[in-house]
Amino acid sequence: MDRRAKLERTKRLHQFLRDVEDEKLWIAEKLPAAQSTAYGTSLLGVQMLQKKNKSLQNEVKTHTHTYV
């Protein structure tokens, strides 16, 4: 392998590891909301939780990352 190929391979590895860290941080940020057991104590509270839940579902559904 020549120097350029080794550098490219190392670059891809570092980018992959950085992407993994970013995904772990994203999961850590979203996990508390996903694990919430709150039910709400009023109609307004329930509606707000439903809205937050729907927003979280949409965000998770559209959150993708493609690795090359």
URCORKA-V45554 format. One record per pair of residues at least 12 apart in sequence whose ideal C-beta (glycine too) atoms are under 8 Angstrom apart, sorted by the first residue. I is the first residue (numbers start at 0). J is the second residue. D is the distance in whole Angstrom. If there is no record, write none. Layout:
# URCORKA-V45554
i j d
I J D
I J D
This chain:
# URCORKA-V45554
i j d
11 67 8
15 66 7
18 64 6
18 66 7
21 64 8
22 64 6
25 62 7
29 55 7
29 58 7
29 59 7
32 51 7
32 55 5
33 55 6
33 59 8
35 48 8
